[in-house]
């Protein structure tokens, strides 16, 4: 198997070049007196996109209510089940983080004789090596554990997984992270889905990120909204199952067909697109993985930067792929729909700031924008957008309450607009990120 994995040859250089060129052009045009026109255009385009996104979302909610996105297979596990290789890519981990995932693997109902665990390390990761010294002794007689070292040529998760894949002996390959918690029946339920559907090439599940802090709770709430609202919509409309990098399982033969894991920052979304391109099916398990949310705001922003940069790479590949043009447009719009839905409250807050600025200065500083916003039609749309924003927040409130485990998150729903504004700057910096660096999320 080619250990390079499925990746873009330009390593994201083209994305950064195009992005920087576009920013420089906008700056030059602003200095030449076109700032008001640029702001006017962006404001109008974003408002229209937000309006379309909300209409599509409200229609989709009704459709999703009648469909089933997450599954379980109602069959018995056979006496000679397939061997499962669990790969645990580690990077600068602490002992308790690794032990938490291994404890959950030890508690699985799936026969231990049919589980192989590969701990994947970077060759210069002394911190993880130190953490493993005590752990390996404690789990020696409990799990079949092997250590695999990456070659260090490319320090991202997808590359490390591809190195480990050469040593995997299981028919089914699973991936978890350190600090993961999941039900004891999860591996068994995954295998049952594979056994019940020979055409299923991959299985994913919900992934919640949890920490009892304000920032951690807002991220957790965002994940609940993503998996309980957006993923079902995405699947219903595009027929694409959005896989996550934790609680991810694939048939080994499928991985060999697609030349391994995509070597990008977000190998999971890239994998979903790759499977779609080749017509391979994937299913989502009615289960979950819970991991610690980032410890600090800085770590949260780094995590979000990694996600957005990786998603942009995956979407770049989508545009060049053999997926039908209508599906390309649909998938791209659906993926950005959560971002577009945050535009309403952000614009509302911007309007308050703009009005205060002009009140203090004593004159209109955004002439074209003021003309647009004073138009009766736009005034009507603006009022409607505020109403839709309220409805959107209300929907999130009720969706959060459906899962008893996350019901306590309801009190944070009102803070979501502020949270969206807080993390929005990463959208502008993400394209500049180096796509070949493993940006560690600090959880402990």
Secondary structure, DSSP 4 states (H G I P E B T S, - for coil): --TT-S--TTTTHHHHHHHHHHHHHHHHHIIIIIHHHHHHHHHHHHHHHHHHHHHHHHHHHHHHTTS--EE----PPPTTPPPEEEEEE-SS--HHHHHHHHHHHHT-SS-GGGEEEEEEE-TT-HHHHHHHHHHHHHHTTTS-EEEEE--SSSBSHHHHHHHHHTT---SEEEEE-TTEEE-TTHHHHHHHHHHH-TTEEEEEEEEEEE-SSHHHHHHHHHHHHIIIIIHHHHHHHH------SSSEEEEHHHHHHTTSS--STTHHHHHHHHHHHHT-EEEEEEEEEEEEPPSSHHHHHHHHHHHHHHHHHHHHHHHHSSS-HHHHHHHHHHHHHHHHHTHHHHHHHHHHHHHHHHHHHTS-S-HHHHHHHHSHHHHHHHHHHHHHHHHHHHHHHHHHHHSGGGGGGGGGGGGHHHHHHHHHTHHHHGGGS-TTB-------
